Amino acid sequence: MGALALSCTASQPLAAQAQGRPTAPDSAARDSIARDSVRAQMLGAVRITAVQGGGPSLARPASVLEGRQLDRRRAPSIAATLAGEPGVTARSNGPMATQPVIRGLTGDRVLVLEDGQRTGDIATTAPDHAVTIDPMTARRIEVVRGPAGLLFGSNSLGGVINVVRDDVPTERLTRALSGALSAQGESVNDGGVVNAQLRGGLGAFTWRTSGSWRTAGDTRTPTGTLPFSDVRGHDVGAGAALVDIVGGGYWRIGAAVRDVSSTYGVPGSFGGVVLPGAHDGGVYVDLTRRSGRVDASWRAPANDVHDRWWPRLTQLTASSQYVRFEQSELERGGFVGTRFGQLMANTDALAQYRRHMGVPVQGSVGVWHQWRDFRAEGSYTGTRPGVLRSSAVFMMEEWTLDSLLSIGRPLRLQWGLRFDRARITPLDSTETRLVRNVRTRAFTAPTGSVGLTFEPRAGFTIGASATRAFRPPAIEELFSAGPHLATYAYEVGNPELRAEHGAGADLFARIERGAWRVEASAFVMRVRDFIYQRPLVDSITGEPVRDQRLRRYNVYQADQANARMHGAEARMTWRAPMVRGLSVDGTLSWVHGQQQASNGWVPLPAMPPLRARTEARWEGARWSATLGLDAAARQSRVPLAPFTLGATTCSLHASRGLNAPALLPAEFCGTPAWMQLQGSVGRRWMLGAQLHEITLSIDNALDTDWRDHLWRAKQVAPQPGRNLRALYRWSW
């Protein structure tokens, strides 16, 4: 989990019990309290945070989606829900096959967590794989960008996404039963999703169960329907815990299970034009994920005072998880091309403490271990099985320096150290013409981060941080030797790959003055031995090398080169002083990436273009409304295709007809600028102690023909057209 903790925040009923105060409101205040607390009473509060304490922190979430804002943004995938947040975009291979991209980095350089634990799926291994979390089950989604993400794992230089669901309950409830029912429909694919939650408690015992069921047809675009873009599936879970307060302290022990199943399409053609290496139409992916976890935590009374140099323990947390994952990739007729299986277990323990070194110090120290057994089979697959064992020890401290320097303004120093070891063992050592010397590989490296935040005046915070990161190659990058059905590629590993080593630095500033709040950051990253997939070219003909069996898949081999990235992000919010609840919010994200080649520095593939989002929002007690624009600039900075024959165009029209040139793969094609209009209106009301909410939203209101740069079928197909969404929620 890293040196940042998942720390529990007691709800009002639990806090009231701890202080010996009554929990029931008087009759005059009941209605106003119910309007804002029905959900809070139903769901606990868990947030990614550093050690407890006020003031600025380098590790606080950079972006948070929750409440009404989350309701308006819920999409079929976590990546699509977050797209448009500062620094966040989505790599898409269909409505479900999407992965988050943070600062231009994706795959396992971005860590996706659910309640602080890894998901155990294989979403990071290929662009056709899905993140197995339904956004309808989320209470809150948090993003930690840049160097602070290192505290969760050595390979998360891009950032961390944490989906908060509270599968293991975190608070003690006074109500025997509460719940919620949500239903959402959308027009662009005739889709719908239903989510139900129940929660209750008796004394120290608290339980929770939830489930969502989703179905959708093929997606309509402004120029036609995209085949193989349908989906159906469910996401069901239950958990229970014993939660109690003893002497002002807190302890909890609990467990949870979850079952996820989904069948979704990966498009391969549109309008009669087939993507390079793809099947006409596409393929289907069928997956299941079953997991169980056990959590335990203890927190000392908050009013303890400690002014000695030796550590005083304030909190202990431990968690263990086991995941069984299976995925099949199906051609037309249900023929299984590739079947993946993975077993994963991980355990972590964290101790938080306080001490006094002339200044107050808060810190944490922990251990983490993961075991992953990855298998692959099928009629014709080149993905090899392997076992990964990873371990880490880590430590982080935050020093409050303002009292030592007598400056009278908050000044914080945060530093962290981490030591990781990974061992990857292939279970099939068969050598091929392209993959030789298959053997066990081990990787070890220290990583760390240091940062400083300073508040020179009230409402103005500045800071800087630096990080060293480390990522060992993945099993697939080392040992693959064959076709991957749903990525339309013949993938060749490289057993000689070295580990990536990255360094990053951030500068940021936050200003809060009157009605204005502005946050801005600039970053730079350098990655030595950056791993990427290089298309092989026939040195004689100049054509792409294709697989020998079917002569259809382009061959890609894992390779390495130094890479560098820099960029900036900003968010500005203005709250109208004369109109209560009215605000305007705007975000801006930009990243520039290059990799080193024999002829100098060339563009990194799949770098998102400049993107901006603005939204006027009014939030009343009962009504809410938004109107916004989402836009992206033209992206022409793409690597030059190495082919001289065989695949030479990005144009859909140029690839039609006999003897027409073949389409280039997506990574060599740019995209034009686009802009979309969006809006929503919402209404909430109380009936007794029950809260009802309706949110109506429209995306791409003008039915714009647009292509996101990270859309892998952008050469042939636009993305979704006008979409009307309706969400109803009933909480009691």
C-alpha positions in Angstrom: 0.0 0.0 0.0 2.9 2.3 0.5 3.8 4.9 3.1 0.5 6.6 2.8 -2.3 5.1 4.9 -6.0 4.6 4.5 -7.0 6.3 7.6 -10.6 6.1 8.9 -12.6 9.2 9.8 -15.4 8.6 12.2 -18.9 9.7 11.1 -20.9 12.1 13.3 -22.8 9.3 15.2 -19.6 7.5 16.1 -17.9 10.8 17.1 -20.9 11.7 19.2 -20.7 8.4 21.0 -17.0 8.9 21.7 -17.7 12.2 23.3 -20.7 11.0 25.3 -23.1 13.3 23.4 -26.6 12.3 22.2 -26.9 11.3 18.5 -30.5 12.1 17.8 -31.3 15.6 16.5 -34.2 17.6 17.9 -37.4 17.7 15.8 -36.8 21.3 14.5 -33.5 20.4 13.0 -34.3 16.9 11.7 -35.2 17.8 8.2 -32.2 20.0 7.4 -29.8 17.5 8.9 -31.3 14.6 7.0 -30.9 16.4 3.6 -27.1 16.5 4.0 -26.5 13.4 6.1 -28.5 10.5 4.7 -25.6 9.4 2.6 -23.0 10.2 5.2 -25.0 8.0 7.6 -25.1 5.2 5.1 -21.4 5.3 4.0 -18.3 5.8 6.0 -15.4 8.2 5.1 -12.1 6.8 3.9 -9.6 9.0 2.1 -6.0 8.7 0.9 -4.0 10.8 3.3 -0.7 11.0 4.9 -0.4 10.9 8.7 -3.2 12.8 10.4 -2.7 16.5 10.8 -3.7 19.8 9.5 -1.9 22.2 7.1 -0.6 21.6 3.6 0.5 18.1 2.6 2.3 16.9 -0.5 0.4 13.6 -0.4 -3.1 14.8 -0.3 -5.3 13.9 -3.3 -4.8 16.2 -6.3 -8.3 15.5 -7.6 -11.4 14.2 -5.9 -14.8 13.2 -7.4 -17.7 12.5 -5.1 -21.3 13.4 -4.5 -23.2 15.3 -7.2 -20.1 15.8 -9.2 -19.4 12.1 -9.4 -23.0 11.4 -10.2 -22.8 13.7 -13.3 -19.6 12.1 -14.5 -20.3 8.4 -14.0 -19.3 6.5 -17.2 -19.0 2.8 -18.0 -15.3 2.8 -16.9 -13.2 4.5 -14.2 -10.9 6.0 -16.8 -13.7 7.6 -18.7 -15.3 8.9 -15.5 -12.0 10.7 -14.6 -11.1 11.9 -18.1 -10.8 15.7 -18.0 -9.5 15.9 -14.5 -6.1 17.8 -14.4 -3.5 15.5 -15.9 -5.9 12.6 -16.4 -7.0 11.1 -19.8 -8.1 7.7 -20.9 -6.6 5.2 -23.4 -9.5 3.5 -25.1 -9.9 0.3 -27.1 -13.7 0.4 -26.8 -16.2 1.6 -24.2 -15.0 -0.9 -21.6 -11.4 -1.6 -22.6 -10.1 1.7 -21.2 -7.2 2.4 -18.9 -6.4 5.7 -17.1 -3.5 7.8 -18.4 -1.8 10.3 -15.9 0.7 12.7 -17.3 1.1 10.6 -20.4 1.9 7.4 -18.5 -0.3 4.4 -18.4 -0.2 0.6 -17.9 1.5 -0.4 -14.6 3.1 3.1 -14.4 -0.3 4.1 -13.1 -1.6 2.3 -10.0 -5.3 1.7 -9.7 -6.5 0.8 -6.2 -9.9 -0.2 -4.7 -10.1 0.8 -1.0 -6.3 1.0 -1.0 -5.6 -2.4 -2.5 -4.6 -3.5 -6.0 -7.4 -4.9 -8.1 -5.7 -8.1 -9.1 -6.9 -7.9 -12.8 -4.6 -7.7 -15.9 -5.7 -4.2 -17.1 -2.2 -2.9 -17.1 -0.8 -5.6 -19.4 -2.6 -4.7 -22.7 -4.8 -2.0 -24.2 -7.7 -4.4 -24.7 -8.0 -5.2 -21.0 -10.5 -3.5 -18.7 -10.2 -2.1 -15.2 -12.6 -4.3 -13.3 -14.3 -1.7 -11.1 -17.8 -0.4 -12.0 -17.9 3.4 -11.3 -21.5 2.9 -10.1 -20.1 1.2 -7.0 -17.8 4.1 -6.1 -18.6 6.5 -3.3 -15.5 8.6 -4.0 -12.6 8.5 -6.5 -9.3 10.1 -5.7 -6.2 10.9 -7.8 -2.7 11.4 -6.5 -0.5 12.8 -9.3 3.2 12.9 -9.6 5.9 12.1 -7.0 3.5 11.5 -4.1 2.2 8.4 -5.9 5.6 6.8 -5.3 4.5 6.2 -1.7 2.0 3.6 -2.9 4.5 1.7 -5.1 7.9 2.1 -6.7 6.4 2.0 -10.2 3.7 4.7 -9.9 5.6 7.8 -11.1 2.5 8.7 -13.2 0.2 8.6 -10.3 -2.4 6.7 -8.2 -6.1 6.3 -8.5 -8.0 5.1 -5.5 -11.7 4.0 -5.8 -13.3 4.2 -2.3 -16.2 1.8 -1.7 -15.7 0.8 1.9 -16.1 -2.9 1.2 -14.8 -3.5 4.7 -16.9 -1.2 6.8 -14.9 1.6 8.5 -17.4 3.0 11.0 -19.9 1.8 13.7 -23.5 2.4 12.7 -26.3 3.3 15.1 -29.0 2.4 12.6 -30.1 -1.3 12.2 -30.6 -0.9 8.4 -30.0 1.7 5.7 -29.6 1.5 2.0 -29.6 3.0 -1.4 -30.9 2.1 -4.9 -29.5 3.7 -8.1 -30.5 3.3 -11.7 -28.9 5.0 -14.7 -29.7 4.8 -18.4 -28.1 6.3 -21.5 -29.2 6.8 -25.1 -25.9 6.4 -27.0 -25.9 2.6 -26.5 -29.4 1.9 -25.1 -27.5 1.0 -21.9 -28.5 0.8 -18.3 -27.0 0.0 -14.9 -28.7 -0.7 -11.6 -26.8 -0.5 -8.2 -28.2 -1.5 -4.8 -26.6 -1.1 -1.4 -27.6 -2.2 2.1 -25.8 -1.5 5.3 -26.6 -2.0 9.0 -25.2 -2.5 12.4 -25.8 -3.9 15.8 -23.5 -2.7 18.6 -19.9 -3.1 17.4 -20.9 -5.3 14.4 -21.4 -3.6 11.1 -22.2 -5.1 7.7 -22.5 -3.9 4.1 -23.5 -5.4 0.8 -23.7 -3.9 -2.7 -24.1 -4.9 -6.3 -24.4 -3.4 -9.7 -25.7 -4.9 -13.0 -24.8 -3.3 -16.3 -25.9 -3.9 -19.9 -25.4 -1.8 -23.1 -25.7 -2.3 -26.8 -23.3 -1.1 -29.6 -22.3 2.6 -29.3 -23.7 5.0 -31.8 -21.3 7.6 -33.3 -22.2 10.6 -35.4 -21.5 8.6 -38.6 -22.8 5.1 -37.7 -22.9 2.4 -35.1 -19.7 0.9 -33.8 -19.9 -2.9 -33.9 -18.5 -5.0 -31.0 -18.8 -2.2 -28.5 -21.6 -3.8 -26.3 -21.2 -4.9 -22.7 -23.0 -6.8 -20.0 -21.8 -7.7 -16.5 -22.1 -7.4 -12.7 -20.1 -6.2 -9.7 -21.3 -7.6 -6.4 -19.7 -7.5 -2.9 -20.3 -7.9 0.8 -18.3 -7.1 3.9 -18.6 -7.0 7.7 -16.5 -5.6 10.5 -16.3 -5.2 14.3 -15.7 -1.6 15.1 -15.4 -0.1 18.6 -14.0 2.7 20.6 -12.0 1.9 23.8 -10.8 4.7 26.0 -11.0 7.2 23.2 -9.1 5.0 20.8 -10.4 3.0 17.8 -10.1 -0.6 16.6 -11.5 -2.5 13.7 -11.3 -5.9 12.2 -13.3 -7.0 9.2 -13.4 -8.9 5.9 -15.0 -8.6 2.5 -15.6 -10.6 -0.7 -16.4 -9.4 -4.2 -17.4 -11.0 -7.5 -17.0 -9.3 -10.8 -18.0 -10.6 -14.2 -18.1 -8.8 -17.6 -18.4 -9.6 -21.3 -17.5 -6.7 -23.6 -16.5 -6.2 -27.2 -13.3 -4.8 -28.7 -14.0 -3.1 -32.1 -11.9 -4.1 -35.0 -13.6 -2.4 -38.0 -15.9 0.4 -38.9 -17.7 1.3 -42.2 -16.1 -1.7 -44.0 -12.5 -0.7 -43.1 -10.6 -3.1 -40.8 -7.9 -2.0 -38.4 -4.3 -3.3 -39.0 -4.2 -6.9 -37.9 -7.8 -6.9 -36.6 -10.7 -9.3 -37.2 -13.5 -7.9 -39.3 -15.9 -6.6 -36.7 -13.9 -7.3 -33.6 -13.6 -9.8 -30.7 -15.2 -10.3 -27.3 -13.6 -10.5 -24.0 -15.2 -12.5 -21.1 -13.7 -12.0 -17.7 -14.4 -12.9 -14.0 -12.7 -11.7 -10.9 -13.3 -13.1 -7.4 -11.5 -11.6 -4.4 -11.5 -11.7 -0.6 -9.7 -9.4 1.9 -9.2 -9.1 5.6 -8.4 -5.7 7.2 -7.5 -4.7 10.8 -6.6 -1.4 12.3 -6.1 0.3 15.7 -5.7 3.9 16.5 -4.5 5.4 19.8 -6.6 8.1 21.6 -6.2 11.4 19.7 -5.5 13.5 22.8 -2.3 11.7 23.7 0.7 14.1 24.0 4.2 13.0 23.1 7.2 15.3 23.2 10.2 12.9 23.1 12.5 11.9 20.3 11.5 8.2 20.3 8.4 7.2 18.3 5.0 7.0 20.0 2.7 4.6 18.1 -0.5 6.3 17.0 -2.0 3.8 14.5 -1.6 0.2 13.2 -3.1 -1.1 10.0 -2.8 -4.5 8.2 -4.5 -5.9 5.2 -4.4 -9.1 3.2 -6.1 -9.9 -0.1 -6.5 -12.9 -2.4 -7.7 -12.6 -6.0 -8.6 -15.2 -8.7 -8.9 -13.7 -12.2 -9.8 -15.3 -15.5 -10.2 -13.8 -19.0 -11.0 -15.3 -22.4 -10.7 -13.5 -25.7 -13.3 -14.9 -28.2 -13.5 -14.7 -31.9 -16.8 -14.9 -33.8 -18.6 -18.1 -33.0 -17.2 -18.3 -29.5 -13.9 -19.7 -30.6 -11.3 -19.1 -27.8 -8.2 -17.4 -29.1 -6.5 -16.7 -25.8 -7.4 -17.5 -22.2 -5.6 -15.8 -19.3 -5.6 -16.8 -15.6 -4.1 -15.1 -12.7 -3.9 -15.8 -8.9 -2.7 -12.9 -6.8 -2.1 -12.5 -3.1 -0.8 -9.4 -1.3 -0.2 -8.4 2.3 0.8 -5.1 3.8 1.2 -3.7 7.3 1.7 -0.1 8.3 2.6 1.6 11.6 2.1 5.4 12.1 3.8 7.3 14.9 4.6 10.6 16.3 7.9 11.9 17.8 9.5 15.2 18.6 12.9 16.2 17.2 12.8 19.8 18.3 9.9 20.0 15.9 6.7 17.8 15.6 7.3 14.8 13.4 4.7 12.4 12.1 5.7 9.3 10.2 4.9 5.8 9.1 6.9 2.6 8.4 5.6 -0.5 6.7 6.1 -3.7 4.7 4.4 -5.0 1.6 4.5 -8.4 -0.3 2.8 -9.6 -3.4 2.7 -13.0 -5.2 1.3 -13.3 -8.7 0.9 -16.5 -10.7 0.0 -15.6 -14.4 -1.0 -18.2 -16.9 -2.1 -18.1 -20.6 -3.4 -20.7 -23.0 -5.5 -21.0 -26.1 -5.5 -22.2 -29.7 -2.7 -19.9 -30.7 -1.2 -17.7 -28.0 2.3 -16.3 -27.4 1.8 -15.1 -23.9 4.0 -17.2 -21.5 3.1 -18.1 -17.9 5.2 -16.8 -15.1 5.3 -16.1 -11.4 6.1 -12.7 -9.9 7.2 -12.2 -6.3 7.6 -8.6 -5.0 8.5 -7.3 -1.6 9.1 -3.8 -0.2 9.9 -2.0 3.0 9.2 1.8 3.2 9.3 4.7 5.6 7.9 8.3 5.3 8.0 11.3 7.7 6.6 14.8 7.7 8.4 17.4 9.7 6.7 20.6 10.8 9.5 23.2 10.6 7.8 26.5 11.2 8.2 26.4 15.0 11.9 25.6 14.6 12.6 28.5 12.2 10.3 30.9 14.1 8.7 32.1 10.8 5.1 31.9 12.1 3.9 30.3 8.8 3.3 26.6 8.0 6.4 24.9 6.6 6.5 21.2 6.1 9.3 18.9 5.0 8.2 15.4 3.8 10.6 12.6 2.8 10.2 8.9 2.1 12.4 5.9 1.4 11.4 2.6 -0.2 13.3 -0.6 -1.0 11.8 -3.0 -3.5 12.8 -6.4 -4.8 11.0 -8.3 -7.6 11.7 -11.8 -8.9 10.1 -13.0 -12.1 10.2 -16.7 -12.9 9.0 -18.1 -16.3 7.1 -21.3 -16.2 7.8 -22.1 -19.9 11.5 -21.7 -20.9 11.0 -22.7 -24.5 13.1 -20.6 -26.9 12.0 -19.3 -30.2 13.7 -17.6 -33.2 13.0 -14.2 -31.7 13.0 -14.9 -27.9 16.1 -16.6 -26.5 17.8 -17.1 -23.1 14.5 -17.3 -21.2 15.4 -17.4 -17.5 14.5 -16.1 -14.1 15.1 -12.4 -13.6 15.5 -10.5 -10.3 15.4 -6.7 -9.9 16.3 -4.7 -6.8 16.4 -0.9 -6.2 15.9 1.8 -3.6 13.6 4.7 -4.4 12.7 7.8 -2.5 11.0 11.2 -2.5 11.5 14.5 -0.8 9.4 17.6 -0.8 8.8 20.9 0.9 5.6 23.0 1.2 5.4 26.5 2.6 2.5 28.9 3.2 4.1 32.4 3.2 0.7 34.0 3.8 -2.8 32.8 4.5 -4.4 31.2 1.5 -1.1 31.0 -0.5 0.9 27.7 -0.6 3.9 26.9 -2.7 5.9 23.7 -2.8 8.4 21.5 -4.6 9.1 17.8 -4.6 11.5 15.3 -6.3 11.2 11.5 -6.7 13.2 8.6 -7.8 11.1 5.7 -9.2 11.7 2.1 -10.3 9.8 -0.4 -12.5 10.8 -3.9 -13.3 9.7 -5.3 -16.7 6.4 -7.1 -16.7 6.1 -10.8 -17.4 4.6 -10.1 -20.9 7.4 -7.7 -21.8 10.0 -10.3 -20.9 8.7 -13.5 -22.2 5.8 -13.1 -24.8 6.3 -14.9 -28.2 3.1 -15.0 -30.2 -0.1 -13.2 -31.2 -2.4 -11.3 -28.9 -5.9 -11.7 -30.3 -7.6 -8.5 -29.1 -4.6 -6.1 -29.5 -4.2 -7.2 -33.2 -0.5 -7.7 -32.7 2.2 -10.4 -32.6 4.0 -9.6 -29.4 7.6 -10.6 -28.8 9.2 -10.2 -25.4 12.8 -9.4 -24.6 14.4 -11.4 -21.7 17.3 -9.0 -21.6 15.2 -6.0 -20.6 16.6 -3.9 -17.8 14.4 -2.2 -15.1 13.2 1.3 -15.7 14.6 4.0 -13.5 12.8 7.3 -13.4 13.3 10.7 -11.7 10.6 13.4 -11.4 10.3 16.9 -10.0 7.2 19.0 -9.3 6.6 22.7 -8.6 3.2 23.7 -7.5 1.2 26.6 -6.0 -2.2 27.0 -4.5 -4.0 30.3 -4.0 -7.3 30.8 -2.1 -8.4 34.4 -2.0 -12.0 35.5 -1.6 -14.1 33.9 -4.3 -11.0 32.5 -6.1 -9.1 29.2 -5.8 -6.3 28.5 -8.2 -4.0 25.5 -8.3 -1.1 25.1 -10.8 1.8 22.7 -11.1 4.6 22.0 -13.5 6.6 18.8 -13.7 9.5 17.1 -15.4 10.2 13.4 -15.6 13.2 11.5 -16.9 13.0 7.7 -17.4 16.1 5.6 -18.2 15.5 2.4 -20.2 11.8 3.3 -20.8 10.1 0.1 -22.1 8.0 0.4 -25.3 6.8 -1.8 -28.1 8.8 -1.4 -31.3 7.2 -2.5 -34.6 9.6 -4.7 -36.6 10.3 -3.7 -40.2 11.6 -5.9 -43.1 15.0 -4.5 -43.9 14.6 -5.5 -47.6 11.1 -4.5 -48.5 10.4 -1.8 -45.9 7.1 -3.5 -45.0 5.9 -4.3 -41.5 7.1 -7.8 -40.4 4.0 -10.0 -40.0 3.5 -13.3 -38.2 4.5 -16.3 -40.2 1.4 -18.3 -39.6 -1.4 -16.0 -40.7 0.5 -13.1 -42.2 -2.0 -10.8 -40.5 -0.5 -9.5 -37.3 2.2 -6.8 -37.2 5.1 -8.0 -35.1 6.1 -5.8 -32.1 9.1 -6.4 -29.8 9.7 -5.0 -26.4 12.6 -2.5 -26.6 14.1 0.2 -24.4 15.1 3.8 -24.9 15.6 6.8 -22.6 12.5 9.0 -22.4 11.7 12.5 -21.0 8.5 14.3 -20.3 7.4 17.6 -19.0 4.1 19.4 -18.7 1.8 21.5 -16.6 -1.7 21.3 -15.0 -4.0 23.9 -13.6 -7.4 24.3 -12.0 -9.2 27.5 -11.3 -12.5 27.9 -9.4 -14.5 31.1 -8.9 -17.5 31.2 -6.6 -19.9 34.0 -7.4 -20.2 36.2 -4.3 -23.7 37.5 -5.2 -25.3 34.2 -6.2 -25.2 31.5 -3.6 -24.1 28.1 -5.0 -22.9 29.4 -8.4 -19.3 28.7 -9.4 -17.2 28.3 -12.5 -14.5 25.6 -12.7 -11.8 25.2 -15.3 -9.0 22.8 -15.8 -6.0 22.6 -18.2 -3.6 19.8 -18.8 -0.5 19.5 -21.1 2.3 17.0 -21.5 5.2 16.7 -23.9 7.0 13.4 -24.3 10.1 12.3 -26.2 12.2 9.2 -26.5 15.8 8.9 -27.6 16.5 7.4 -31.0 19.5 6.9 -33.3 18.7 10.2 -35.0 18.0 12.2 -31.8 14.9 12.8 -29.7 11.6 11.8 -31.3 8.0 12.0 -30.1 6.8 9.4 -27.7 3.7 7.6 -29.0 0.2 8.0 -27.4 0.9 11.4 -25.8 -2.4 13.2 -25.1 -2.7 16.7 -26.6 -3.4 20.0 -24.7 -6.8 19.6 -23.1 -9.1 22.0 -21.3 -12.4 21.7 -19.5 -14.6 24.4 -18.1 -17.9 24.2 -16.3 -20.4 26.7 -14.8 -22.1 25.0 -11.9 -25.0 26.0 -9.6 -25.6 23.9 -6.5 -28.7 24.6 -4.5 -30.3 22.7 -1.6 -32.7 21.0 -4.0 -31.7 21.9 -7.5 -28.4 21.8 -9.4 -27.3 22.6 -12.9 -24.2 22.6 -15.0 -23.1 23.8 -18.5 -19.6 23.0 -19.7 -17.2 22.7 -22.6 -14.6 19.9 -23.0 -11.9 20.5 -25.7 -8.6 19.1 -26.9 -6.1 20.7 -29.3 -4.8 19.0 -32.5 -2.1 16.4 -31.8 0.4 16.2 -34.7 3.5 15.3 -32.6 3.5 11.5 -33.4 6.5 9.3 -34.2 7.3 8.8 -37.9 6.2 5.4 -39.1 9.3 3.2 -39.9 7.5 1.5 -42.9 8.2 2.6 -46.4 5.7 0.1 -48.0 2.7 -1.9 -46.9 1.2 0.6 -44.4 1.4 4.2 -45.4 -1.8 6.1 -44.6 -3.9 7.3 -41.7 -6.9 8.2 -43.9 -10.0 6.2 -43.8 -11.0 7.2 -47.4 -7.5 6.6 -48.8 -7.7 3.0 -47.5 -10.8 2.1 -49.5 -10.9 0.2 -52.7 -8.6 -2.2 -54.6 -4.8 -1.7 -54.3 -5.4 1.0 -51.7 -2.6 1.5 -49.1 -3.1 -0.2 -45.7 -3.8 1.8 -42.6 -1.0 2.7 -40.3 -1.3 1.6 -36.7 -2.8 4.2 -34.4 0.4 5.2 -32.7 1.6 6.8 -36.0 -1.5 8.9 -36.6 -2.4 12.3 -35.3 -5.8 13.7 -34.5 -7.6 17.0 -35.2 -8.8 19.4 -32.5 -12.3 18.9 -31.1 -14.8 20.6 -28.7 -17.9 19.2 -27.0 -20.8 20.9 -25.2 -22.1 19.2 -22.0 -24.7 20.0 -19.4 -26.8 18.6 -16.6 -29.7 19.4 -14.3 -30.5 17.7 -11.0 -33.2 17.7 -8.3 -33.2 16.2 -4.8 -35.9 16.0 -2.3 -36.8 14.4 1.1 -39.8 12.2 1.8 -39.6 11.6 5.5 -36.1 10.3 6.2 -35.6 9.2 2.6 -33.6 11.1 0.1 -34.5 11.0 -3.6 -32.2 12.4 -6.4 -32.6 12.7 -10.2 -29.8 13.9 -12.5 -30.3 14.4 -16.2 -27.1 14.9 -18.2 -26.1 15.4 -21.9 -22.7 14.6 -23.4 -21.6 15.8 -26.8 -24.8 17.8 -27.1 -24.0 19.0 -30.7 -23.3 15.4 -31.9 -19.7 16.4 -32.8 -17.6 14.0 -34.9 -14.5 13.7 -32.7 -11.5 11.4 -32.2 -9.6 11.3 -29.0 -5.9 10.9 -29.6 -5.7 7.8 -27.4 -8.6 6.0 -29.1 -7.0 3.0 -30.8 -9.5 2.9 -33.6 -9.3 6.6 -34.4 -8.2 5.9 -38.0 -11.6 4.4 -38.9 -14.2 5.3 -36.3 -15.3 8.4 -34.4 -16.2 8.2 -30.8 -19.7 8.4 -29.1 -22.2 10.9 -30.4 -24.8 12.7 -28.5 -25.6 10.9 -25.2 -28.5 11.6 -22.9 -28.1 10.1 -19.4 -30.6 9.8 -16.5 -29.6 8.8 -13.0 -32.1 8.2 -10.2 -31.0 7.5 -6.6 -33.1 6.6 -3.6 -31.4 6.6 -0.1 -32.9 5.7 3.2 
